[in-house]
Amino acid sequence: MASISNYMSSPVITVDILDSVEQAVSLMEENCIGGLPVLEDGKLCGMITSRDARRSHMNRIIADAMSKNPVFVYTNTSLWDAINLMEEKQVERLPVFESGKLVGIVTKKSLLAEAGKHEDTLTGLKKAPYLRYMAENILSQGKELTVIFFDINGFGKINKKYGHVRGDICLKIIGRLLLERTENGVYFPGRYAGDEFMVITAEDTERSKEWAIKIVNEVAVLTKEFGVPINIVAGVARGGSDGTCIGSYFAIAVDNLINKASLASTISKEEGIQVTCIKGELK
């Protein structure tokens, strides 16, 4: 899982609660930053931003201008959890702690830029790291997780017959279809690699299978209309936990389910069927 320890700025420039607003402004201008953690006796007690400073007199102390009860995260907080927290709390930066110590700071701008790297530019779908995050999140809530793995039959031959440009358009068609069929946030689609797509959901096996069959059928229709008929197959694997396990367990469990779903899609290919479902064991 992508943690914000990889994206934080360190060491952190801070100010004391009794410093003047003018001192904070000078530090922000000198270092080209928009906000500073505020310390009192070495402990985080607030944040002061350039906006806070503009609303206060330069001679006032920071205690009069800062925002209290600062929101913070830990070094092992995931990239997407941090972004979601910023959206929820309407903040632009987050102090980062490890073992009770302030060790870094991250900005919303930098995290959004990093998150953008996890989006497939061809299809507009999320890449595998985000899907893993969503999958681990479902398991951590004590829910069962279903992984749907889509694969294209003979995509190499499609590229040779119709050309890579038209092959890429077919990948875009599949990506657009998956994005449109998310069923109000129940299914989380992504491009796993190459001509393989993956969907994460908490829906049960039967509903997931029905949904996957609809996707398989729609892909066949849309690509035929485009003039490059493509057939895809799917594998479905499902498993769960009690939500009390540690993070490393969830990561291993997700890998196991992805592998099971991938193998199930291979069975679909070999047996000439649309979708194969297998029960995944979270070991």
C-alpha positions as semicolon CSV with decimal commas, in nm:
position;residue;x (nm);y (nm);z (nm)
1;M;0,000;0,000;0,000
2;A;0,131;0,349;-0,092
3;S;0,193;0,530;0,238
4;I;0,249;0,903;0,270
5;S;0,592;0,851;0,426
6;N;0,709;0,830;0,064
7;Y;0,572;1,175;-0,022
8;M;0,617;1,387;0,291
9;S;0,856;1,679;0,328
10;S;1,108;1,646;0,608
11;P;1,242;1,798;0,830
12;V;0,941;2,013;0,915
13;I;0,960;2,390;0,946
14;T;0,759;2,490;1,254
15;V;0,679;2,796;1,464
16;D;0,610;2,843;1,834
17;I;0,268;2,941;1,961
18;L;0,416;3,261;2,111
19;D;0,597;3,372;1,795
20;S;0,450;3,665;1,607
21;V;0,236;3,633;1,299
22;E;0,503;3,837;1,120
23;Q;0,763;3,568;1,200
24;A;0,534;3,299;1,056
25;V;0,478;3,501;0,738
26;S;0,851;3,554;0,694
27;L;0,917;3,180;0,729
28;M;0,644;3,092;0,481
29;E;0,771;3,345;0,226
30;E;1,133;3,243;0,273
31;N;1,054;2,874;0,220
32;C;0,775;2,920;-0,039
33;I;0,520;2,728;0,169
34;G;0,159;2,804;0,255
35;G;0,134;2,679;0,612
36;L;0,326;2,587;0,927
37;P;0,266;2,351;1,220
38;V;0,248;2,538;1,549
39;L;0,420;2,394;1,857
40;E;0,368;2,456;2,226
41;D;0,636;2,308;2,451
42;G;0,743;2,096;2,154
43;K;0,397;1,951;2,093
44;L;0,169;2,017;1,797
45;C;-0,114;2,250;1,898
46;G;-0,225;2,414;1,576
47;M;-0,161;2,518;1,215
48;I;-0,114;2,863;1,073
49;T;-0,159;2,930;0,703
50;S;-0,100;3,232;0,484
51;R;-0,476;3,284;0,483
52;D;-0,484;3,286;0,865
53;A;-0,202;3,540;0,865
54;R;-0,381;3,775;0,626
55;R;-0,676;3,785;0,865
56;S;-0,460;3,890;1,161
57;H;-0,233;4,179;1,253
58;M;0,138;4,112;1,200
59;N;0,219;4,202;1,562
60;R;-0,022;3,952;1,714
61;I;0,107;3,621;1,844
62;I;0,040;3,305;1,646
63;A;-0,191;3,175;1,919
64;D;-0,441;3,442;1,814
65;A;-0,430;3,355;1,444
66;M;-0,378;2,980;1,418
67;S;-0,632;2,706;1,359
68;K;-0,662;2,484;1,665
69;N;-0,715;2,107;1,687
70;P;-0,497;2,029;1,385
71;V;-0,567;1,721;1,177
72;F;-0,268;1,490;1,139
73;V;-0,173;1,149;1,004
74;Y;0,091;0,882;1,061
75;T;0,372;0,767;0,833
76;N;0,188;0,444;0,754
77;T;-0,134;0,623;0,654
78;S;-0,218;0,536;0,295
79;L;-0,203;0,793;0,019
80;W;-0,578;0,767;-0,044
81;D;-0,676;0,778;0,324
82;A;-0,478;1,100;0,357
83;I;-0,648;1,252;0,052
84;N;-0,991;1,149;0,179
85;L;-0,913;1,305;0,519
86;M;-0,808;1,632;0,355
87;E;-1,130;1,639;0,155
88;E;-1,338;1,565;0,464
89;K;-1,169;1,822;0,689
90;Q;-1,116;2,081;0,413
91;V;-0,743;2,123;0,482
92;E;-0,454;2,167;0,240
93;R;-0,174;2,010;0,445
94;L;-0,127;1,743;0,710
95;P;0,149;1,703;0,970
96;V;0,288;1,349;0,976
97;F;0,373;1,166;1,299
98;E;0,575;0,857;1,380
99;S;0,619;0,719;1,734
100;G;0,466;1,036;1,875
101;K;0,706;1,268;1,695
102;L;0,642;1,516;1,415
103;V;0,853;1,384;1,127
104;G;0,706;1,539;0,814
105;I;0,428;1,725;0,639
106;V;0,231;1,657;0,321
107;T;0,027;1,888;0,102
108;K;-0,293;1,813;-0,083
109;K;-0,137;1,935;-0,407
110;S;0,152;1,689;-0,386
111;L;-0,070;1,397;-0,288
112;L;-0,318;1,463;-0,569
113;A;-0,027;1,477;-0,813
114;E;0,094;1,139;-0,685
115;A;-0,257;0,993;-0,696
116;G;-0,277;1,097;-1,061
117;K;0,011;0,862;-1,136
118;H;-0,212;0,575;-1,027
119;E;-0,460;0,638;-1,307
120;D;-0,422;0,464;-1,640
121;T;-0,396;0,733;-1,907
122;L;-0,539;0,516;-2,184
123;T;-0,859;0,397;-2,017
124;G;-0,908;0,645;-1,734
125;L;-0,927;0,357;-1,486
126;K;-0,735;0,328;-1,162
127;K;-0,423;0,112;-1,155
128;A;-0,359;-0,193;-0,939
129;P;-0,227;-0,011;-0,625
130;Y;-0,557;0,174;-0,579
131;L;-0,757;-0,145;-0,629
132;R;-0,546;-0,316;-0,363
133;Y;-0,615;-0,028;-0,127
134;M;-0,990;-0,057;-0,183
135;A;-0,972;-0,434;-0,140
136;E;-0,782;-0,410;0,189
137;N;-1,027;-0,147;0,308
138;I;-1,323;-0,381;0,247
139;L;-1,153;-0,664;0,438
140;S;-1,056;-0,435;0,727
141;Q;-1,426;-0,361;0,780
142;G;-1,492;-0,730;0,841
143;K;-1,667;-0,772;0,506
144;E;-1,615;-1,039;0,246
145;L;-1,428;-0,929;-0,064
146;T;-1,499;-1,028;-0,422
147;V;-1,238;-0,990;-0,694
148;I;-1,351;-1,003;-1,058
149;F;-1,070;-1,054;-1,307
150;F;-1,140;-0,984;-1,676
151;D;-0,912;-1,101;-1,955
152;I;-0,937;-1,060;-2,333
153;N;-0,929;-1,370;-2,552
154;G;-0,642;-1,357;-2,800
155;F;-0,570;-0,987;-2,774
156;G;-0,229;-1,033;-2,937
157;K;-0,399;-1,169;-3,248
158;I;-0,645;-0,877;-3,241
159;N;-0,353;-0,631;-3,251
160;K;-0,188;-0,818;-3,537
161;K;-0,509;-0,832;-3,741
162;Y;-0,647;-0,483;-3,680
163;G;-0,343;-0,289;-3,556
164;H;-0,245;-0,160;-3,214
165;V;-0,430;0,171;-3,253
166;R;-0,765;-0,006;-3,300
167;G;-0,669;-0,248;-3,024
168;D;-0,614;0,047;-2,790
169;I;-0,955;0,185;-2,883
170;C;-1,108;-0,146;-2,776
171;L;-0,930;-0,115;-2,441
172;K;-1,080;0,233;-2,409
173;I;-1,425;0,092;-2,485
174;I;-1,386;-0,164;-2,206
175;G;-1,256;0,102;-1,967
176;R;-1,545;0,338;-2,040
177;L;-1,796;0,057;-1,997
178;L;-1,652;-0,044;-1,660
179;L;-1,661;0,317;-1,541
180;E;-2,024;0,352;-1,650
181;R;-2,132;0,028;-1,484
182;T;-2,002;0,093;-1,133
183;E;-2,356;0,054;-0,993
184;N;-2,346;0,364;-0,770
185;G;-2,008;0,289;-0,618
186;V;-2,065;-0,080;-0,548
187;Y;-1,800;-0,193;-0,797
188;F;-1,449;-0,043;-0,819
189;P;-1,292;-0,108;-1,161
190;G;-0,932;-0,074;-1,272
191;R;-0,679;-0,178;-1,532
192;Y;-0,462;-0,447;-1,380
193;A;-0,207;-0,480;-1,661
194;G;-0,201;-0,497;-2,040
195;D;-0,529;-0,647;-2,155
196;E;-0,636;-0,747;-1,803
197;F;-0,895;-0,560;-1,597
198;M;-0,992;-0,606;-1,235
199;V;-1,296;-0,506;-1,030
200;I;-1,323;-0,495;-0,651
201;T;-1,657;-0,525;-0,471
202;A;-1,822;-0,643;-0,151
203;E;-2,114;-0,788;-0,349
204;D;-2,171;-1,163;-0,311
205;T;-2,055;-1,418;-0,567
206;E;-2,389;-1,460;-0,743
207;R;-2,449;-1,088;-0,794
208;S;-2,089;-1,037;-0,900
209;K;-2,120;-1,317;-1,152
210;E;-2,439;-1,168;-1,295
211;W;-2,272;-0,827;-1,320
212;A;-1,963;-0,976;-1,486
213;I;-2,176;-1,159;-1,745
214;K;-2,344;-0,830;-1,837
215;I;-2,001;-0,672;-1,888
216;V;-1,883;-0,963;-2,102
217;N;-2,193;-0,941;-2,321
218;E;-2,180;-0,562;-2,356
219;V;-1,813;-0,570;-2,454
220;A;-1,893;-0,820;-2,729
221;V;-2,171;-0,596;-2,865
222;L;-1,982;-0,265;-2,845
223;T;-1,658;-0,392;-2,999
224;K;-1,849;-0,568;-3,277
225;E;-2,022;-0,239;-3,356
226;F;-1,679;-0,074;-3,366
227;G;-1,564;-0,334;-3,618
228;V;-1,311;-0,510;-3,398
229;P;-1,504;-0,791;-3,229
230;I;-1,352;-0,885;-2,893
231;N;-1,452;-1,151;-2,644
232;I;-1,358;-1,127;-2,280
233;V;-1,391;-1,378;-1,999
234;A;-1,393;-1,338;-1,623
235;G;-1,288;-1,513;-1,307
236;V;-1,451;-1,443;-0,971
237;A;-1,302;-1,519;-0,629
238;R;-1,450;-1,433;-0,288
239;G;-1,325;-1,450;0,069
240;G;-1,351;-1,264;0,398
241;S;-1,208;-1,190;0,740
242;D;-1,334;-1,085;1,081
243;G;-1,177;-0,738;1,046
244;T;-0,941;-0,786;1,341
245;C;-0,630;-0,890;1,147
246;I;-0,325;-0,671;1,094
247;G;-0,249;-0,487;0,772
248;S;0,005;-0,735;0,639
249;Y;-0,259;-1,008;0,657
250;F;-0,496;-0,805;0,443
251;A;-0,227;-0,747;0,181
252;I;-0,155;-1,121;0,161
253;A;-0,527;-1,200;0,154
254;V;-0,585;-0,959;-0,134
255;D;-0,294;-1,108;-0,330
256;N;-0,443;-1,452;-0,276
257;L;-0,787;-1,351;-0,403
258;I;-0,642;-1,173;-0,707
259;N;-0,444;-1,485;-0,791
260;K;-0,752;-1,705;-0,748
261;A;-0,962;-1,478;-0,970
262;S;-0,687;-1,472;-1,233
263;L;-0,669;-1,851;-1,235
264;A;-1,049;-1,864;-1,261
265;S;-1,036;-1,643;-1,570
266;T;-0,786;-1,886;-1,723
267;I;-1,033;-2,168;-1,661
268;S;-1,299;-1,962;-1,840
269;K;-1,067;-1,927;-2,140
270;E;-0,977;-2,294;-2,150
271;E;-1,334;-2,417;-2,111
272;G;-1,491;-2,156;-2,337
273;I;-1,729;-2,013;-2,075
274;Q;-1,799;-1,652;-1,979
275;V;-1,738;-1,653;-1,603
276;T;-1,585;-1,900;-1,358
277;C;-1,638;-1,856;-0,982
278;I;-1,419;-2,010;-0,714
279;K;-1,408;-1,973;-0,337
280;G;-1,093;-1,797;-0,224
281;E;-0,925;-1,898;0,100
282;L;-0,762;-1,607;0,283
283;K;-0,432;-1,758;0,387
